[in-house]
Amino acid sequence: PLQNDSVVAGGGAIEMELSKYLRDYSRTIPGKQQLLIGAYAKALEIIPRQLCDNAGFDATNILNKLRAKHAQVGPRGWP
């Protein structure tokens, strides 16, 4: 069981935010570039996924929660 569910800066936060930004950007451009940028965005999520796996957490569940949190928060971490 999770003993402390507080959020700590770092731990893949930058990679998740970059991934979100690149996914959003990729939806605005056509062609193969869209696929390439989307693939790069997905690759950035490997870092937080690996950190979750190494800590023994359910990476899929936590990444879904992280994506939701990053979608709620505006630029510079402000709602």
Protein Blocks (a to p, Z undefined) as FASTA:
>chain_A
ZZblcdceejhlmmmmmmmmmmmmmmmpgcjllmmmmmmmmmmmmmmmmmmmmnopafkl
mmmmmmmmmmmpcghhiZZ
